[in-house]
Amino acid sequence: MQGSYTANPADSLQVGTVAGLPLFALFDDYKAFGMDFGYRQYVGQAAVRPYLGGSGGFVRLEQIQGEFSVPAVGVVLPNVNMYDSSVVPSFGGGGGVQINLSERFAVQGGVEFRWQGDAKDLDGLAGTGLESINDESRRWSMPITGGVTVRF
């Protein structure tokens, strides 16, 4: 079992143009809490033991709103609903190595490829021609992990 918390700050970015003028968006910070259940299979009994594993679980995403602006003409659309709070599935698979430094202490490192499902989109841009920009929010990630094992 593994838990995770992710918080990524938002940056303003140009997402298109309106009448030839730059259209910018600033979204809420991305915040997510996940819980996974998985299995690892270690290979061999040597001091250096590779492993393979897989996991499945869920991620709870916070609501995300955006602010759209065209600074050249002073137009601002604040608090545009993009994604509702959602619980989405997640799956992953990966591998790594555990290095036994003594009978009671080991270090390990690995990499995993993870998929996360789509958040529930909200139609805060209805009637603007931009309704489909939040249709797909699924994502792939590649977490790199490290850890220690202490045996009592």
C-alpha positions in Angstrom: 0.0 0.0 0.0 1.3 3.4 -0.9 -0.1 6.9 -0.5 0.9 10.1 -2.4 0.1 13.8 -2.4 0.8 16.0 -5.4 0.7 19.8 -5.5 1.8 21.7 -8.6 1.7 25.5 -8.7 0.0 27.1 -11.7 1.6 29.4 -14.2 0.0 31.7 -16.7 0.3 30.4 -20.2 -0.8 31.4 -23.7 -3.5 29.0 -24.8 -4.5 30.5 -28.1 -5.6 33.7 -29.7 -8.7 35.8 -30.0 -9.0 38.1 -33.0 -5.3 37.7 -33.5 -4.5 38.8 -29.8 -2.9 36.4 -27.3 -5.3 34.5 -25.0 -3.8 33.6 -21.6 -5.1 31.2 -18.9 -4.2 30.9 -15.3 -5.5 27.7 -13.7 -5.8 26.8 -10.0 -2.9 24.8 -8.5 -3.2 21.1 -9.2 -3.7 19.1 -6.0 -4.2 15.4 -5.8 -4.2 12.6 -3.1 -3.7 9.0 -4.2 -3.8 5.6 -2.7 -2.4 2.5 -4.4 -2.3 -1.2 -3.7 0.3 -3.2 -5.3 2.6 -6.2 -5.5 6.4 -6.5 -5.9 8.3 -9.7 -6.9 11.9 -9.7 -5.9 14.3 -11.8 -7.9 17.0 -13.9 -6.1 18.5 -13.8 -2.6 21.8 -11.9 -3.4 22.8 -8.6 -1.8 21.5 -6.8 -4.9 17.9 -7.9 -5.7 16.0 -6.5 -8.7 12.2 -6.4 -8.5 9.2 -5.9 -10.8 5.8 -4.7 -9.6 2.3 -3.5 -10.4 -0.3 -1.4 -8.7 -3.8 -0.1 -8.9 -5.8 2.4 -6.9 -7.4 5.8 -7.1 -6.5 9.5 -7.1 -8.7 12.2 -5.7 -8.3 15.5 -7.6 -9.3 18.9 -6.3 -11.6 21.2 -8.3 -9.8 23.4 -10.8 -11.0 26.7 -12.1 -9.3 29.0 -14.6 -9.0 32.7 -15.4 -8.8 33.6 -19.1 -7.6 36.9 -20.2 -6.8 39.0 -23.3 -4.6 41.7 -21.7 -4.3 43.7 -24.9 -8.0 44.7 -24.6 -8.5 44.3 -20.9 -10.9 41.3 -21.1 -10.8 38.9 -18.1 -13.1 35.9 -17.5 -12.5 34.9 -13.8 -13.5 31.7 -12.0 -14.2 29.6 -15.1 -15.1 26.1 -14.0 -12.8 23.5 -15.7 -12.8 20.3 -13.6 -14.9 19.2 -10.7 -13.5 17.4 -7.7 -13.1 13.8 -8.9 -12.0 10.4 -7.9 -10.3 8.6 -10.8 -8.6 5.2 -11.3 -4.8 4.8 -11.5 -2.7 1.9 -12.6 1.1 1.4 -12.8 3.9 -1.0 -13.4 7.6 -0.7 -12.9 10.8 -2.1 -11.4 13.9 -1.3 -9.5 16.6 -2.7 -7.3 17.0 -3.3 -3.6 20.6 -3.4 -2.2 21.0 -5.1 1.2 23.7 -3.3 3.1 23.4 -5.6 6.1 20.9 -8.2 7.5 18.8 -5.4 8.9 19.2 -2.5 6.5 18.7 -2.0 2.8 18.3 0.8 0.3 16.2 0.7 -2.9 15.4 2.8 -5.9 13.0 2.3 -8.8 11.0 3.8 -11.6 7.3 3.3 -12.4 5.1 4.2 -15.3 1.7 5.4 -14.1 -1.6 6.1 -15.8 -4.4 8.3 -14.3 -8.0 8.6 -15.6 -9.9 11.7 -16.7 -11.2 14.2 -14.2 -14.9 15.2 -14.4 -14.9 18.2 -16.8 -17.2 21.2 -16.3 -18.5 23.3 -19.1 -17.4 26.7 -17.8 -16.6 27.7 -21.4 -20.0 26.9 -22.9 -20.7 29.1 -25.9 -17.1 30.4 -26.4 -15.9 27.8 -29.0 -13.4 26.5 -26.4 -15.7 23.9 -24.8 -13.5 20.9 -25.7 -10.2 22.1 -24.2 -10.9 20.2 -20.9 -12.3 17.0 -22.5 -9.2 15.0 -21.8 -7.3 15.2 -18.5 -5.9 11.6 -18.3 -2.2 11.5 -17.9 0.9 9.4 -17.8 3.7 10.0 -15.3 7.0 8.4 -14.4 7.7 8.6 -10.7 11.3 7.8 -9.6 11.3 6.5 -6.1 13.8 5.7 -3.4 13.5 4.2 0.1 15.1 2.3 2.9 14.1 -1.0 4.6 14.8 -1.6 8.3 14.2 -5.1 9.5 13.6 -5.7 13.3 
